[in-house]
Amino acid sequence: MILEKRFGQIDSFRIELSASLWALLAVWFLVMTAVPIGIWTIGDRSIPVTMLLGVTMQALFVGTVLWRMIGERHALAVFFGVGAMGLGLEVVGTQTGWPFGVYTYTELLRPQVFHVPILIPLAWFMMMPVAWAVGLILVGRERFWPFVLVSAGAMTAWDLFLDPQMVNWGFWIWLEPGVWTYFGIPWLNYFGWFIGAAGMTAVFYPFLTTWDERVTRPLWLIYGLTWFFETFGLLLFWGLLGPAFVGGLVMGGFVWGAAYRLRRV
């Protein structure tokens, strides 16, 4: 059974998903809306639980889209490859201070591997293919370097929300942020994100030859919903007005730029 989701009356925004995928999307949406509710009713101790559920459900949705649309072998290669590269980057980062700066994870996110929460490589997987989808929509796959740079930019734009929020929640801390920072986050961190995302994109570029609108449109929807949750979550619930404004503007540029391209398809 195929369900069609239409945004307004514009047929070019049609996204086709199976009923089970719409169900996964709905559960993820409910989990994300439950984050502030959990804090109001239970307290801050609910945050690690709802964060774990949110990341898991988003990664499950992304993985299921890839599994069904590009096949299990490619989906598993992306899952384990991105997860392993993300974990490797974080282990090197926490041990050496490069390429993200000097930081450490607290004990709030458990379990951990080499002092890196296992949730972190899962978070890389839940967003890296989503950033690739945005890159494919904006510049296509034919031009290698523009695609790599745009995809890395789309991924890094998300961290304009993420790092200030996670530091505010006490999940990790910066030991040497320096003088010039982005709301307490060293600028080196964003260079590291961009380089790391660009490297992953270059490595997995051959896997993207089979991606079409069945993959890119659902993943663009996830990117857009993430932008929505982050912008209004930081603005209305977490009191992080600066990151909400900057992240909303930058990540929103990728969201609505891709939306404009989809309208013209």
N, C-alpha and C positions, 0 to 999 in steps of 0.2 A: 504494500500500500504506500502510495506516495502522497505526501501532503505538501501543499504549496503555501508559502508565506509571502504575502505581498505587502510592500511598504507603500501606503497610499494607493494611488491608482496607476503607479508606474510599473509596467510589466517588466522593464529591464532590471528591477530589483527583486525579481522572483527568485526564491531560494528553495530548492527541492531537497527534502530530507525524508528519511523513513520515519515512521511513527516512533520507533525506539530512540532515534536520535533527537527528535523533538522532546521526548520524555527526559533524556539526559540533560538537554539544554534547560528544561524547566526545573529540574532538580538543582542544577548548578545555580540558576537564577534565584531560587528560593534560599539556598545556602548563603549566597552573597547578601541577600536582604536580611538574613538572620544574624549577621555579624553585629550590627548595632543593637539588635534586640537582645542578643546574648549578653552584651556588656551591660545593658540596662537592668536585666533580670538576674543575671548570675554574677557579673563582675568581670574584671580583666582576665580572670583565669579561664574564661570561655574563649579568649582570642586564639590561643594555639589550636584548640579543637576545631573551631570554625574555619580557621585558616587551612588546617590540614584537609578538612572536608572540601573546601572551596578549590584548592589546588588539585586535589585528587579528581574531583568531578570535572574540572576543566580539562585536565590531562586525559581523562577517560573519553571525553567528547572528542578532543582533537585526535586521539589515537584511533577511535572508532571511525571517524571520518576518513583518516588515512587508510585504515585497514580495508574498508569497504570500497574506496574509490581508486586506490593505487595498488592494492594487493597486500597480503600479509607479510611477504618477504621484505618489501620496501618499507612498510610501516614499522616492522620490527627493527630494521636497520636504522631508521630515523630515530626510533625510541631509544635504543641502546647507544647509538652513536652520539646523539645530542646529549643524552644523560651522562655518558662517560666523559665527553669533552667538557660539559658543564662542571662535573665533579672535579675533573683535573684542573680546570681554571681556578676553582674555588680553593682547592687544596694548595696549589702553588700560591694563590693570592694570600691566604691566611698565613702561610709559612714564610713568605718572602716579602710581602708588601707590594708585589707586582702581579698583575698590571692594574690593580684597583686601588692601591694605597694600603696603609697599615690598619687592619681591622681584625676583629675577632667575633665569633658567634658566642652568644651567652648560652646558658643551659635551658632556656625556655623552649627551644625546639629540639625535641628528641624523637628517635635515636639519631646518633651522629656517626659518621665514618671519617676518620682522620680529622676530627673536630669540625666537620662540616655536616649540618643536618641533611638527612637523606631527602628531605622535602625540597632542597635547593636544586639539585639536578632535575627533579621532577618539574619544578617551576620553569627551568630552562626549556624543557620539552613542551610544556603547555603553551609557551609563547613564541618559540623560535619558528615553528612551521607557520604560525599565524602571521608573523612578520614577513615570511617568505610569500605568503598569499598576498599581502599588501604590496610587496615589491613586484610581484607578477602582474597585479592589476595596474599598477602605476606605470611601469616601464617595460613589462614583458620579459621574456627569458632570452630573447635573441641577443641583447646587449649585455655581456657578462658583467663588466665593471659597474655600469649604472645600476644593474639589478643588485649586485653585492652591496653597493653603498646605500641604496635606498632601503634595502631590507635591514641592514645594520642600523640605519637611522631610525627605522620604525621600531626596532627592538629597544634601542637605547632611549627612545622617547618615553617608553613605559617606565623606565627607571627614574625618570624625573618625578614620578609619583612614588615609586616603590621604596627607594632608599630612605627618604625623609619619614615615610610612614612606618617602616620597620624599625628604624632607629627610635622613633617616638614610642613604639610599643616595646622597646627593649630587647629585640631579637638579635641585634648585633650592634657593636659600638666601634667608632673610629678612634684609634689610639693616637694618631698624629694627623688631625684634619688639616693643619696648616692655617694660614691667615685668610687667604682668599678661598672661600668655599661656596657651595650651593646649599644654602640652608643647613650648614654644618657638615656637608658631604664634600670631600675633596674632589676637585675637578678631575684629578687623575682617574677617579673611579669611572667617570663617563667615557674617558678615553679607553679604559680597559674594556668596558662594555661594548663599545663600538668595534674595537679590534677583535674581541672575542666573537662577537656576532658575525662580523665580516669573515673571519676565519671559518666558522661553522658553515656559513652560506657558501663559501667557495668549495669546501669539502663536499657538501651535499648537492651542489649544483647539478651533477649528472642525474640525480634522483628526481629532478623536477621536470624532466622532459615529458612525463605522462600526466602532469597536473593540468586540469582544465577547470571549467567553471563549477563543476560538481564539487571540487575541492576548494577553490579560492573563495567562492561566495560564502559558504558556511564559516570558513575561517576568518574572513573579513567581518562577518557578523560578530564573532567572538572578540575580535580586536575592537570593534565599535562598542560592544557592551562593556568590555574592560575599561575603555576610556570613560564611559558613562559612570560606572561604579566608582572609579578612582576619582574623577573630577568632583562628583557630588558627595562622595563619601568624605574626602578630605575637606571639602568646603563646608558641609553641613554637620558632620558628626565628629571629625577628628580635630577641627580647629587649625588645620594647616593651610591657611589661605594662600600663602605664597606658592608652595608646590602645586596647589590646586589650580591656580591661575596659569602658571608657567606650563605645567604638564598638560592642562586642558587645552592650552593654545597649541603647543607643539604636537602632542599626540593627536589632537583634534585635526590638525592640518593633514596628517596622514589618513585619518578616518574619512574626512570629507573630500579630500583629494581623490581617494579611491572611489568614494561614492559618486563623484562627478564622472569619473571614468566609466563606472558601471552604467550610468545613465546613457552614455554615448554608445554603449555596445549594442 
